[in-house]
Amino acid sequence: MDPVDIVLLFLSAALALAVRSVMKRIVTRRLGKANDALLEIDFWKASSGEALTRCLVFVELLSWAATILLVATLAARAL
């Protein structure tokens, strides 16, 4: 296994979790409560058209996609 892939895997997962916690904090501040299962939808409603905050949703989703891709790559190499 390539150590760079493993580091990238942990960094992408950490980025996704950090962005998710920021999104939860913003939703809690604006709406008073946050539903973990529907956090992206709640955040989309709470951001009300602000481009910078809406980019957080795409950063989180892309981070999770990168995590899945890196896990698949590492699993393919291990097999």
HUNOR-V693482 format. One record per residue. RES is the residue in one small letter. PHI is phi in whole degrees, 0 to 359 (* if undefined). PSI is psi in degrees with one decimal (NA if undefined). OMEGA is omega in radians with two decimals (* if undefined). Layout:
RES;PHI;PSI;OMEGA, RES;PHI;PSI;OMEGA
This chain:
m;*;142.5;-3.13, d;277;126.3;-3.14, p;298;-28.9;3.12, v;295;-41.1;3.11, d;297;-39.3;3.14, i;293;-41.7;3.10, v;296;-43.3;3.10, l;297;-36.2;3.10, l;298;-48.5;-3.14, f;292;-36.6;3.11, l;293;-41.2;3.14, s;292;-37.8;3.08, a;293;-40.6;3.11, a;295;-40.0;3.10, l;297;-44.1;3.13, a;297;-41.9;3.13, l;290;-36.2;3.11, a;293;-43.7;3.12, v;295;-38.9;3.13, r;297;-40.0;3.12, s;292;-35.8;3.07, v;294;-42.7;3.11, m;298;-41.5;-3.14, k;295;-39.1;3.11, r;296;-41.8;3.14, i;293;-43.3;3.14, v;295;-41.2;3.12, t;296;-39.0;-3.14, r;292;-40.3;-3.05, r;274;-37.7;-3.08, l;255;-13.5;-3.14, g;92;-20.2;3.11, k;207;158.5;3.14, a;225;131.7;3.08, n;265;117.9;-3.08, d;297;-36.3;-3.10, a;290;-31.5;-3.09, l;242;34.7;-3.03, l;298;-41.5;-3.11, e;297;-40.3;3.14, i;292;-44.2;3.10, d;298;-40.5;3.14, f;294;-40.0;3.13, w;299;-40.4;3.11, k;290;-39.3;-3.09, a;287;-26.7;-3.10, s;283;-24.3;3.05, s;45;52.7;3.00, g;89;3.2;3.12, e;282;118.7;-3.02, a;295;-41.8;-3.08, l;294;-42.5;-3.14, t;287;-32.6;3.11, r;290;-22.9;3.07, c;295;-24.2;3.10, l;299;-36.0;3.11, v;297;-45.6;-3.13, f;291;-35.4;3.09, v;296;-42.9;3.13, e;296;-46.7;-3.12, l;295;-39.4;3.10, l;291;-33.6;3.09, s;294;-41.9;3.10, w;293;-36.7;3.09, a;295;-40.3;3.10, a;295;-38.2;3.10, t;298;-45.1;3.13, i;296;-42.3;3.13, l;297;-42.9;3.13, l;293;-37.6;3.08, v;296;-42.7;3.11, a;296;-39.3;3.12, t;295;-44.6;3.13, l;293;-36.5;3.10, a;293;-38.1;3.12, a;294;-38.0;3.12, r;289;-32.9;-3.12, a;287;-29.1;3.14, l;278;NA;*
